[in-house]
C-alpha cells in the first residue's frame, strides 16, 4: 500500500554517546539537517530533553532558528516542546516569533515530556504531566488564534493575555501532538484538529495501537467539529540501511549497544529487553527496526502503511547507531531509492524505458535507414 507523495523526515531527539564532546555532537546534528536539506528530505522535528546524558538539545526553538539560517527547503519543527515545563503564554509568543523568522517553514510539535527524570528535576509529578499538557495546549491554541485569555490553574495564570503579533502562517502554523503509549496525545490532537506524531514502535502490535489511536483521533475530532486528515499523521520508526544487510549490521555495531543500554537503564521504556543478547535479530524479528537495504526499508514502510490504514509522513528516529559517514550514506540511500518508490517518481521514466525497449528494433532500423539515406544523398551529390 504505497501512498504517493508520502513525506519523509527525521525525529531528532538526539542521541549521543555520553563520552562524546557535546559541542561537536550538536554541530553534527546541525550538519545532519543541512545534509537532509541538500538531499531532499521534507522535514525534521527537534526534541527537548533535560536529563539522562544522551538527549542533549534543551531548547528546540533555538536549534530550529539556527538551522533555518543554514537550510533552504526542509521544514523544521519542535519535536516536541514539553508543555508542562513552560508557561503557555511564553510558548505561544516564542513560536509566533519563530514562525515569522521561518517564513512558514517552522512546525510546532507539543507533548507532555517523555523523560520522567526531567519532570522530577522540576518538581513535577509524572501523573500531572498529561493534564498539564492538555491545559497548556488549550491555552496556547487560543492565544495563537488571537484570543484574549483569562485563566488560572495550579501551575500558571493568564490575565488579559493576548499576543502582540499574529502568526506569520495563517490561520496558524502547522501543529502536532506526540502520541505514544497513552491515548492522551490522540485525544488532545483530535480535540484541536491538529496533527499527530506517533512514537512507540512499529511492531504489528504497535501498529495496531497506532491505528486505535487514530480511530480515537477521528472520533474526538468529529465530536469537536474538526476534520480528521491522515495526511497530518506522522509515524516514527527506526532504520539504518546500506548497500547490503551485512554492511548495515557492521555499521550499527558502532553505536547500537550504547543506545540499547540507554533505553534499558536510563529511559523508562526499554526497547530491547534485558535478556536479549544480540539486539539486531530482535529489532528485525519484532519489526521494530530495519537494519538492511533500501528494499527492506520499502517493505517495512509498505507494511506500516497497510497496518495503520495510511498516514502522510514517515519519520526516522535519528539514533547515531552508525558512524557519521555511514549515517549520511543511509539517508542518501533513502533519498535515492526509497523516497522515489513512495512518490511515483520513477514510474514515467520506467514507462519511457519500456516503450523504447519494446520498439528498439523498429527505432534502431529507422535510425539506420535515416543515416543510410543521408549517406546516399551525399554520394549522389558528389557524383552530380
MIMARVEX-600926 format. One record per atom (N, C-alpha, C): x, z, y. Coordinates in steps of 0.001 Angstrom, whole numbers, plus 500000, padded with zeros to 6 digits. Atoms other than C-alpha are relative to their C-alpha. Layout:
MIMARVEX-600926
XZY
...
//
This chain:
MIMARVEX-600926
500852500000498807
500000500000500000
500885500000501238
499105500111498857
502282498739502746
499207499803501279
500696500117498725
500925499382506220
500862499196500966
499257500806499050
502039496619508558
500134500768501318
499690499365498721
503634497876511791
500145501524499881
499676498592500157
504437501293510340
501188500343500900
498914499578499122
506595503150512875
501012500829499211
498938499260500668
509935504634511821
500727500862501013
499299499090499111
511696507624513290
500678501104499225
499372498836500638
513507510878512608
499429501278500593
500330498644499571
512755514563512869
501320500752500010
498662499441499831
515947516126514233
499903501491500269
500114498549499825
515993519897513657
501018500573501006
499243500676501069
519076519519513494
500545501017499006
499328499117500950
521017520940510514
501498499723500049
498550500140499939
524748521550510960
500656501164499276
499255498969500721
527208523430508776
500440501099500964
499737498857499128
527785526925510166
501455500018500476
498601499958499625
531564526487510205
500442498896500934
499653501157499180
531421523370512378
499913500326501491
500018499837498551
532156523210516107
498634499581500549
501337500362499520
528688523338517755
500021498954501102
499926500986498926
529853521278520728
500055498589499432
499902501331500599
530867518325518566
498760499668499188
501224500247500761
527774518759516399
498882499500500916
501013500441499044
525471518445519422
500320498603500537
499606501330499541
527468515446520624
499645498946498965
500348500956501059
526971513754517267
498489499798499905
501459500175499957
523229514429517468
499614499003501080
500282500938498913
523210512612520787
500405498579499606
499549501315500445
525228509743519325
499063499422498947
500961500483500992
522736509559516464
498793499370500678
501146500575499292
519865508998518891
500378498666500642
499547501267499438
521906506295520614
500107498935498912
499886500930501130
522629504693517230
498625499501499563
501348500381500419
518956504729516254
499340499082501025
500523500858498946
518018503219519588
500558498582499861
499347501309500094
520525500382519060
499521499201498791
500385500736501209
519319499520515534
498484499852499862
501418500313499959
515623499532516424
499033501042499494
500963498958500379
514139502862515358
499006500223501140
501063499866499015
510870503629517130
500021501326500748
500167498695499370
511074507357517825
500875501049499345
499293498840500533
512845510673517355
499376501251500597
500583498728499582
511490514224517542
501067501075499857
498897499045499939
513875517047518505
499450501420499951
500555498687500267
513347520614517323
500469501105500926
499652498777499267
513511524094518855
500195501135499006
499712498862500875
515206526933516964
500978500931500704
499217498997499274
516960530136517993
500786500931499082
499289499102500907
518454531712514873
500290499269498694
499706500564501315
519810531071511402
501316499260499915
498667500568499996
523014529342512455
500109498510499806
499883501433500293
522270525768511312
499220499119500971
500856500812499132
519474524536513589
500256500439501445
499370499438498805
521203524795516943
499512499408501315
500574500450498728
519080522993519543
498937501013500413
500921498964499534
517323525701521551
498939499452500943
500925500539498997
515644523524524192
499866498494499806
500144501444500246
514370520135523002
499767499189501262
500233500745498760
513220519161526501
501324499638500680
498695500250499390
516790519482527783
500737498894499244
499311500996500817
518161517446524894
499362498623500177
500704501274499809
515497514741525279
500320499406501363
499708500502498652
516148514474529011
501366499332500046
498669500601500033
519836513820528378
499996498706499187
500040501184500866
519066511340525590
499293498833500675
500709501070499294
516680509388527816
500956499175500855
499034500695499150
519611508526530074
500989499173499189
499029500676500849
521638507264527112
499374498975499069
500715500931500874
518984505150525363
499128499078500838
500787500992499261
516814502175526312
498568499856499482
501284500375500574
513915501734523912
499310501116499216
500569499018500912
513425504639521497
499178501036500765
500813498935499416
510640507123522268
500516501340499471
499399498717500334
511740510765522271
498990501123500227
500994498942499903
509613513818521602
500567501366499670
499667498633500392
509781517570521269
499423500223498612
500466499879501378
509603518317517583
500394501328499358
501066499891499005
508424520850518403
500348501112500980
499963498809499157
508062523226521346
499190501096499298
500686498882500668
507193526578519735
499199500759501051
500820499492498904
504299527553521973
499934501528500091
500072498546499855
504175531289521109
501166500614500761
498814499454499337
507613531678522712
500009499738501506
499943500464498620
506674530248526127
498664500206500719
501201499950499180
504203530795528946
499439498578500113
500549501363500028
501801527815528745
500106499243501320
499891500692498718
501979527073532478
501384499362500145
498643500528499898
505751526629532311
500205498842499030
499890501109500961
505499524472529188
499364498735500564
500700501168499455
502946522160530802
500766499405501175
499278500482498822
504947521925534022
501278499268499602
498768500663500468
508199521103532188
499704498653499369
500291501245500702
506555518435530071
499514498910500953
500390501002498995
504960516716533061
501237499458500703
498758500479499395
508375516575534714
500723499044499054
499324500858500972
509861515131531506
499291498658499867
500785501229500085
507057512580531334
500353499053501141
499623500843498859
507946511333534814
501439499495499853
498619500421500183
511656511256534049
500129498943498918
499955500937501129
510958509331530839
499263498703500269
500836501170499706
508581506828532462
499167499594498781
500907500264501106
506310507182529473
500640499984498631
499349500039501317
508928507309526694
500022501359499304
499953498665500591
508526511044526053
498701500322499275
501144499521500771
506202512641523496
500082501521499931
500107498547499917
505053516236523290
499468500549498678
500397499365501249
505037517953519913
500012501506500145
500099498544499905
503970521584519546
499804500597498616
500194499292501250
503875524171516804
500099501494500216
499954498540499876
503841527902516057
501402500579499916
498659499498500264
507575528170515322
500193500163498507
499842500030501458
508986527687511832
500893501098499451
499083498970500491
511676530373511616
499486501389500371
500476498647499761
510367533890511210
501037500833500755
498941499243499314
513740535196512393
499972499763501499
500163500239498566
513125533521515772
498962500952500584
501105499182499486
509833535339516209
500387501475500066
499630498594500018
511219538739515205
500969500337501126
499049499741498926
514050538412517733
499304500158501352
500750499907498749
511407538057520467
498871501022499929
501016498962500133
509247540895519199
498628499464499673
501279500624500354
506539538541517927
499800500125498499
500265499887501430
504951539311514580
499537498644499473
500394501305500537
504581536232512345
498493499803499879
501449500131500129
500892536981511875
499328499591501306
500557500375498701
500392536335515603
500373498582500432
499458501267499516
502227533023515803
498950498887500080
500971501104499998
499402530664514872
498873500244500998
500994499698498963
496879532472517043
500563499667501374
499383500280498701
499285532264519959
500148498489500229
499882501447499828
499898528577519297
498669499397500432
501317500527499646
496172527876519441
499616500350501431
500304499589498633
495742529878522636
500844499210501000
499113500719499092
498767528274524252
499648498526500093
500343501420499996
497755524752523207
498737499744500802
501237500182499236
494238525153524588
500281500042501502
499680499880498574
495678526259527931
500822498813500483
499142501124499608
498350523532528027
499191498723500162
500806501220499921
495837520753527334
499133500017501256
500824499912498789
493557521997530107
500837499767501255
499117500196498855
496478522122532517
500419498539500136
499621501411499961
497622518619531581
498839499112500439
501186500747499572
494057517442532191
499684500210501478
500198499775498568
494345518695535786
499066501132500348
500956498926499740
492042521690535413
500668501211500672
499579498688499505
492298524995537251
499656501014498916
500199499118501151
492754527648534566
500164501459500417
499951498551499843
491955531343534851
499786500607498618
500083499524501383
492669533118531595
501019501110499789
499071498924500318
494241536283530266
499917500322498522
499911499583501393
495400537077526733
500945501199499938
499079498869500136
497606539814525320
501455499593500218
498598500414499818
500705537702525990
500230499057501188
499808500752498755
500092535564529110
498764500136500873
501089499967499035
497974535431532236
500104498782500908
500082501153499100
496866532400534292
498992500307501098
500846499694498851
495442532898537786
499948498775500910
500151501220499204
494067529813539561
501148499027499719
498839500800500392
496729527909537628
499627498518499933
500182501453500019
496876524171538305
501350499339500263
498730500693499804
499819521794538012
500006499287501349
499925500610498678
501093520344541258
500188498480499958
499980501458500142
501633516814539902
499314499617498693
500648500501501203
499704514752537393
501044499398499060
499077500664500923
501351513388534243
500259498548500409
499695501410499772
503088510036534539
499134499135499093
500821500721500977
501291508858531379
498558500442500150
501417499678499821
497540508685531879
499194499641498751
500344498769499291
495434510437530950
501027501121499797
498886499064500184
498349512444529476
500921499410498946
499023500499500960
501446511914527358
499524500229498579
500382499852501407
501130511484523606
500403501374499501
499764498661500516
500837514848521881
499781500027498495
500168499817501436
501092516020518278
500239501457499653
499849498626500482
500844519303516383
500667499961498634
499363499887501307
503130520245513492
499036500644499020
500874499473501047
501170520802510286
500821500127498726
499190499785501190
502877522358507295
499155500572498876
500668499421501169
501585524774504688
498613500547500306
501311499446499666
498661526319506557
499131498921500648
500892500986499373
495593524473507877
499975500067501516
500143499762498562
496138525734511427
500411498786500823
499555501160499248
498056522667512592
498974498882500011
501008501065500104
495452520206511330
498767500348500829
501184499594499252
492632522223512874
500244499922501508
499677500058498568
494399522502516245
500084498562500486
499884501409499617
495230518788516323
498628499346500060
501331500591500018
491691517821515383
499137500478501143
500810499445498917
490175520121517982
500242499253501308
499657500693498758
492003518240520742
500114498488499833
499909501437500228
492064514810519111
501387499449500257
498625500454499793
495857514610519276
500654499766498640
499338500379501231
498409513508516675
500379501181499127
499598498960500950
499602515401513618
501340499614499387
498688500163500622
503179515822512333
500003500808498710
500092499297501278
503010516667508628
501380500245499417
498704499566500517
506024518629507402
499718500922498821
500292499120501126
506015520136503968
500153499319498661
499702500619501283
507275517780501284
499220498733499737
500654501254500373
506296514522499632
499822499887498496
500376500017501412
505753515535496017
498540499601499896
501407500370500171
502435514498494535
499081501106500518
500818498873499532
501068517983495233
500036500099501521
499878499931498536
502403517909498802
499176498904500657
500793501091499427
500811514518499457
498509500311499920
501404499594500110
497503515867498170
499649501017501076
500232499016498939
497856518799500587
499936499322501362
500038500746498736
498635516400503435
498661499275500151
501278500715499937
495566514330502565
498860500970500288
501033498994499730
493456517511502541
500047500444501456
499866499660498584
494850518453505954
499411498911500880
500575501086499206
493910515012507231
498474500041499960
501460499888500088
490362515498505953
499492501089500936
500371498936499075
490210518783507861
500137499528501444
499793500553498661
491605516995510898
498812499129500407
501108500910499692
488912514303510728
498709500777500268
501236499220499850
486121516840510298
500008500775501315
499906499224498766
487357519016513165
499914499102501227
500069500942498882
487846516019515443
498566499564500239
501404500440499880
484315514841514727
499151501105500619
500782498877499458
482899518311515463
500255500203501492
499642499804498594
484686518277518826
499903498726500823
500214501241499259
483686514775519841
501249499158500172
498768500778499926
487154513301519186
500008498940498905
499883501073500977
488106510162517297
501305500144499233
498819499886500842
490491510506514371
500607498615499788
499298501278500147
493098507727514198
501248500227499156
498853499818500891
495527507556511262
501297499484500615
498793500495499344
497939505669513496
500743501117500715
499387498862499308
498604509004515243
500490501081499041
499558499048501017
499537510709511969
501385499593499516
498645500234500476
503200511030511020
500302500964498858
499589499151501119
504629512357507747
501515499969499894
498549499835500078
508172513668507360
500445500028498542
499445499980501348
510276513030504256
501516500048500069
498542499902500109
513871513312503049
500553498768499304
499339501081500712
516142510409502212
501404499752500518
498682500557499666
519671509147502133
500199498807499087
499849501196500816
520321505605500993
501365499369500218
498741500737499975
523355503494500220
499796498721499198
500122501275500733
524094500179498502
499651500212498533
500317499675501389
523863501843495077
499602501472499911
500359498595500196
522418505068493709
501242500861499815
498783499223500228
525861506182492589
500697500315501312
499363499747498708
527235505780496096
499200501008500809
500837499045499268
524276507645497598
500229501418499481
499758498685500586
524849510521495163
501348500559500439
498674499546499573
528522510680496031
499994500394501478
500058499708498561
527723510614499743
499453501395500279
500690498758499642
525403513633499693
500714501243499499
499219498834500407
527921515874497962
500676500648501203
499362499498498781
529355516277501476
499256501193500591
500738498966499279
526549518415502908
498771500556499318
501220499541500669
523680518819500455
500104501433499497
499950498625500510
524941522060498822
499749501058501074
500206498995498961
525078523969502127
498584499958500532
501388500149499564
521684522577503183
499060500721499035
500814499319501012
520163523801499911
500149501512500129
499749498566499853
521804527204500392
499269500574501204
500684499538498789
520370527494503901
498514500243499731
501432499834500249
516811526957502708
499714501068498944
500178498940500990
517293529347499804
500197501392500607
499554498672499605
518937532207501675
499671500390501434
500236499699498590
518055531921505377
498579499642500414
501369500404499685
514881529886505937
499046500640498999
500966499250500817
511692531291504469
499263499133498992
500703500871500940
510683528297502341
501022499183499213
498989500711500790
513245527330499661
499463498676499474
500421501326500450
513014523585498977
500462499748498575
499472500101501366
515218523704495856
500067501409499424
500017498646500560
514529526770493658
501391500487499615
498708499403500264
517374529165492984
500539499750498607
499534500214501374
517502528408489262
500382498550499725
499619501404500151
518246524709489860
501478499849500296
498575500169499799
521914523885489384
500338498769500825
499725501258499303
522082520237490458
498747499601500777
501219500288499232
519669519566493326
499576498540499981
500341501419499897
519811515762493128
498903499602499019
501097500348500911
517741515302489920
498694500697500367
501222499281499619
515305517970491112
499305499314501169
500591500643498825
514777516306494503
499382498655499640
500546501287500435
514269512956492778
498768500176499116
501077499864500989
512088514119489901
498713500532500627
501182499458499326
509751516059492192
499521499093501130
500321500956498936
509676513101494604
500036500665501377
499796499326498725
510792515412497355
500903499184500908
499029500747499213
513593513094498457
500403498723499277
499372501207500534
515141509674497963
501496500126500205
498539500118499944
518838509593497161
500306498767499179
499923501248500747
519236505971496262
500234498796500879
499809501301499368
518876502429497535
498823499668500912
501154500428499202
516657500584500027
498755499747499163
501165500215500863
514410499577497133
499337501316499614
500562498676500300
513996503242496202
499232500538501204
500673499542498789
513084504008499814
498658499295500176
501252500754499877
510455501255499857
498961500532499025
500941499481500999
508883502537496638
499468501365500407
500377498643499587
508853506099497988
498977499961501132
500918500066498861
507136505168501254
498665499389499583
501260500575500487
504574502979499488
499185501038499235
500701498926500714
503746505935497220
499414501000500984
500511499091498980
503392508155500287
498749499434500677
501156500631499355
501020505693501928
498780500050499095
501117499985500946
498907505459498805
499479501416499768
500407498631500303
498897509200498123
499330500709501148
500578499352498822
497982510151501680
498761499286500521
501082500797499449
495488507389502365
500419499169501200
499482500804498896
497694505904505072
500305500827501236
499588499322498772
499493507058508221
500739498997500869
499423500943499049
501099505496511275
501485500105500199
498585499821499746
504621506925511346
500700500694498849
499164499381501026
507276507664508748
501232500577500685
498879499318499372
509867510221509872
500951500527498930
498980499421500865
513119511013508087
500457501327500598
499446498728499551
514192514626508308
501514499851500041
498550500126499863
517737514370509679
500659501233499388
499524498865500781
519854516526507381
501512500132499912
498539499944500097
523588515667507540
500480500302498586
499521499873501378
523861515542503753
501305499232499806
498806500846500128
526488512800504130
500868500139501236
499154499968498821
529440512448506459
499467499007501036
500536500724498859
528992510717509800
499870498497499730
500049501439500231
529842507163508732
498948499633498959
501005500278501026
527697507282505591
498596500270500522
501304499717499389
524853508816507608
499537498820500842
500363501157499181
524918505977510114
499673498799499130
500241501125500902
525115503473507261
498620500102499348
501324499814500598
521991504969505666
498901499531500948
500998500433499027
519994504463508853
500055498485500220
499884501445499840
521367500924509207
499332499254498854
500652500624501151
520228500048505687
498481500124500101
501439499844499776
516798501460506506
499499498944500988
500435500933498959
516587499328509646
500062498551499528
499805501391500427
517824496162507903
499058499592498879
500707500414501207
515890496265504644
498682500723499733
501221499240500282
513204498964504591
498957499769501093
500938500203498895
511611498689508033
499346498617499948
500650501320500022
511061494885507746
498925499872498925
500997500061501075
509165495399504481
498638500497500476
501247499399499530
506571497524506276
499535499425501335
500400500669498763
506367495244509308
499570498554499747
500258501404500278
505828491929507541
500981499098500727
499056500713499140
508963490852509400
500675498825499322
499308501096500687
510320488545506696
499023499049499301
500968500832500725
507089487002505377
500040498544500442
499975501379499518
507163483931507615
501343499339499701
498693500544500364
510889483484507004
500000499585498532
500056500330501417
510266483600503265
499112498790499752
500892501161500143
507367481156503595
500707498718500425
499258501167499536
509602478806505563
501048499578498973
499024500282501062
512333479093502912
499312499316498818
500698500544501165
509813478433500109
499544498564500234
500459501350499678
508410475383501880
501164499014499937
498835500882500025
511882473923502378
500516499814498575
499527500082501381
512814474721498773
499110499085499155
500909500831500782
509690473130497304
500141498517500342
499914501385499544
510252469977499332
501445499531500169
498584500299499786
514038469968499115
500367498575499599
499647501345500482
514255466767497095
499507498929500964
500543500978499052
511972464854499452
500747500029501326
499315499886498713
513667466251502552
501420499447499910
498634500490500160
517137465516501184
500021498479499907
500073501458500112
516114461990500242
499735499341501333
500312500570498685
514623461370503665
501205500073500921
498808499870499164
517771462694505340
501042498958499622
499025500987500445
519975460461503193
499582498588500410
500500501320499613
517756457460503887
500198499750501493
499819500160498557
517946458098507630
501456499691500331
498579500260499777
521736458227507505
500357498581499570
499722501356500493
521855455057505413
499467498940500941
500601500967499078
519518453288507833
500860499827501241
499163500088498817
521694454140510809
501327499305499699
498743500653500399
524810453051508911
499819498496499903
500266501432500144
523247449702508061
499779499342501350
500207500558498655
522148449178511673
501334499800500708
498686500096499369
525682449877512870
500801498825499430
499252501101500624
527203447488510364
499436498645500393
500629501262499603
524691444778511298
500408499635501410
499589500288498635
525607445128514979
501444499511500042
498608500420500015
529314444764514185
500130498549499534
499927501364500513
528703441582512223
499440499007501027
500610500870498986
526489440183515017
500896499786501181
//
